[in-house]
Amino acid sequence: MEATVLLVALVLAALVISTAVEELRTPGRGRARWAFLRDGRALAAGAILVLVLGCFGWILGGGQGLLWACLAGFLAAYATNSRGRDT
C-alpha cells in the first residue's frame, strides 16, 4: 500500500510542478489549468469516474484500487476542463 500512495503522490506532485513551471513562463496560465475545480462539467465527469472505478477498485484491490480510482477521477476532471485549454 505504501508504494501505491507514494506513486500517486509523485503523479500529483509532477502535475503541480508542471503547472508551477507553466505559471512562471506565462503568468495566469496555472490558474487557468486549475480552473476545473470550479467547472461543474469537469467535476461531474471526475465524480462519475471515481464512483464507477471506485466500486470496481474496492472489490478487486481494496484500498489501493480506491486510491487509483481517485487519481483517475482527478485526472479525468483535469482533462475535461474546457476553461484551461489553449484555443
Secondary structure as UniProt FT lines:
FT   HELIX           2..25
FT   TURN            27..28
FT   HELIX           29..33
FT   HELIX           35..38
FT   HELIX           40..61
FT   HELIX           63..80
//
